[in-house]
């Protein structure tokens, strides 16, 4: 079985280790040689929480996040560099870029999108759960051609009151402009959370894209 690598990026105020049970749902034999990484965001002041210091990939100006919420683009780009270092290290260790998947929830989902679109190579895929587009459309000019070939899965709860469904629905027109192959799935009745249904679909989505050799 080819070596593969899955990174999971948590949401605001959460931690990497708290999300590790997600890997137990990936029971298919194709994941026998998968290395998982659940990094934790650095502690920093967060504007929407009155400057309270908490685990955060970048600053967040307001909650709920809407389609028009302001973005901390500099903070996003700084966080992207750290994700890219993780990917570079894994490729140097022998994993094919086509078997590397970045996934994230909420703020981690926004970081997932940015990390995948700004990486210079084509990856296996990026999966965004309850996320948003964390930069303006001017970033499109900076997206490398190979990054546009990385497929995106976008899942969003229609009852989300933290990152509104409208923030998620702003993604398809943005991704169409970029020229990315993506799938957008809206889940009725799901709030700001990830359902087992979403994770089971993620497993099948990744499985369909795993290469047979490294």
C-alpha positions in Angstrom: 0.0 0.0 0.0 1.3 3.4 -0.9 2.4 5.7 1.8 -0.1 8.6 2.4 -0.3 11.6 4.7 -3.4 13.3 6.1 -3.3 16.6 8.0 -6.2 17.7 10.1 -6.5 21.4 11.1 -8.8 22.1 14.0 -11.1 25.1 14.6 -10.7 28.2 16.8 -9.9 27.4 20.5 -9.6 23.7 19.9 -6.5 21.5 19.8 -4.9 18.8 17.5 -5.0 15.9 20.0 -8.8 16.5 20.7 -9.4 15.7 17.0 -7.4 12.5 16.9 -10.4 10.2 17.3 -11.4 11.1 13.7 -8.7 8.7 12.4 -10.5 5.8 13.9 -13.3 6.2 11.4 -10.9 5.5 8.5 -11.0 1.7 8.6 -10.5 0.8 4.9 -7.3 -1.1 4.2 -6.2 1.7 1.9 -5.4 3.7 5.1 -3.1 1.0 6.6 0.0 3.0 5.5 -1.4 6.5 6.3 0.4 8.9 8.6 -1.8 11.3 10.3 -0.9 14.7 11.7 -3.1 16.7 14.1 -1.2 19.9 14.8 -2.3 22.5 17.3 -2.6 26.2 16.5 -0.4 28.7 18.4 -1.9 30.7 21.2 -2.6 34.3 20.2 -5.1 37.1 21.0 -8.4 36.8 19.0 -10.3 40.0 18.1 -13.8 38.5 18.0 -13.2 37.2 21.5 -12.2 40.6 22.9 -8.5 39.9 22.6 -8.6 36.8 24.7 -5.5 34.5 24.0 -6.5 31.1 22.7 -5.4 28.5 20.1 -5.9 30.3 16.7 -4.3 29.8 13.3 -4.8 33.5 12.5 -6.9 36.4 13.9 -10.7 36.3 13.5 -12.5 39.7 13.4 -16.1 38.6 13.9 -18.4 35.7 14.7 -20.6 34.7 13.0 -18.5 34.6 9.9 -20.5 35.8 6.9 -19.6 36.0 3.2 -18.5 39.6 3.8 -16.5 39.2 7.0 -13.1 40.9 7.1 -10.1 38.6 6.8 -6.7 38.6 8.5 -4.9 37.9 5.2 -1.4 38.4 6.6 -2.1 36.0 9.4 -3.5 33.5 7.0 -0.4 33.6 4.8 1.8 33.2 7.8 -0.1 30.1 8.9 0.0 28.7 5.4 3.8 28.8 5.5 3.7 26.4 8.5 1.4 24.0 6.8 3.6 24.1 3.7 6.6 23.1 5.9 4.7 20.0 7.1 3.9 19.1 3.5 7.5 19.7 2.3 8.8 17.5 5.1 6.5 14.7 4.2 7.4 14.8 0.5 11.1 14.8 1.5 10.4 11.6 3.5 9.1 9.9 0.4 5.4 10.5 0.2 4.0 11.4 -3.2 2.3 14.8 -3.3 -0.7 13.0 -4.9 -1.2 11.0 -1.7 -1.2 14.1 0.6 -4.5 15.4 1.9 -5.1 18.6 3.9 -8.4 18.7 5.9 -9.8 21.2 8.3 -12.8 22.4 10.3 -14.0 26.0 10.6 -10.9 28.2 10.9 -8.9 25.1 10.1 -11.1 24.7 7.0 -10.3 28.2 5.9 -6.6 27.5 6.4 -6.9 24.2 4.5 -8.3 26.1 1.5 -5.5 28.7 1.6 -2.8 26.0 2.1 -3.9 23.9 -0.8 -4.4 26.8 -3.2 -1.0 28.3 -2.5 1.1 25.1 -2.5 3.3 24.9 -5.7 2.5 21.2 -6.3 -0.7 19.3 -7.1 -1.8 17.5 -3.9 -4.2 14.6 -3.5 -6.9 16.9 -2.2 -8.2 19.5 0.3 -11.3 19.0 2.4 -13.0 22.0 4.0 -15.7 21.6 6.6 -17.7 24.6 7.7 -15.0 26.9 6.4 -14.8 30.1 4.4 -12.7 31.8 1.8 -10.1 33.6 4.0 -8.8 36.2 1.4 -9.9 38.5 -1.3 -10.2 37.4 -5.0 -7.0 39.3 -5.7 -5.2 36.2 -4.4 -6.3 34.3 -7.6 -3.3 35.8 -9.4 -0.9 34.2 -6.9 -2.3 30.7 -7.2 0.3 28.4 -8.9 -1.0 26.4 -12.0 -0.3 23.0 -10.3 -2.4 24.0 -7.3 -5.4 24.5 -9.5 -5.3 20.8 -10.2 -5.8 19.8 -6.5 -9.4 18.8 -6.0 -11.5 20.4 -3.2 -14.3 18.8 -1.2 -16.4 21.4 0.7 -19.0 20.3 3.3 -21.1 22.7 5.3 -24.0 22.4 7.7 -27.1 24.4 6.6 -28.0 25.2 10.2 -24.5 26.6 11.0 -24.8 29.7 13.1 -21.1 30.3 13.6 -19.8 30.2 10.0 -23.0 30.9 8.1 -23.9 28.7 5.1 -23.7 31.9 3.0 -20.0 32.0 3.8 -19.6 28.5 2.5 -21.8 29.3 -0.5 -19.4 32.0 -1.5 -16.8 29.3 -2.2 -18.2 27.7 -5.4 -18.1 30.9 -7.5 -14.6 31.7 -6.1 -13.4 28.2 -7.0 -15.0 28.4 -10.4 -13.0 31.6 -11.1 -9.8 29.8 -9.9 -10.6 26.9 -12.2 -10.4 24.2 -9.5 -12.3 20.9 -9.6 -14.5 20.9 -6.5 -17.5 19.3 -4.9 -19.8 21.3 -2.6 -22.1 19.4 -0.2 -24.6 21.2 2.1 -26.0 19.1 5.0 -29.5 20.0 6.2 -30.0 20.2 10.0 -26.2 20.2 10.7 -25.0 23.2 12.8 -21.3 24.2 13.4 -20.1 20.6 13.7 -19.0 17.7 11.7 -21.3 14.7 11.3 -20.2 11.1 11.0 -22.0 11.2 7.6 -19.6 13.9 6.5 -16.5 12.0 7.7 -17.6 8.7 6.1 -18.0 10.6 2.8 -14.5 12.1 3.4 -13.1 8.6 3.8 -14.6 7.5 0.4 -13.6 10.7 -1.3 -9.9 10.3 -0.2 -9.9 6.6 -0.9 -11.0 7.3 -4.5 -8.0 9.6 -4.9 -5.2 7.6 -3.2 -2.5 6.5 -5.7 -1.6 2.8 -5.7 2.2 3.5 -5.6 4.3 6.2 -4.0 
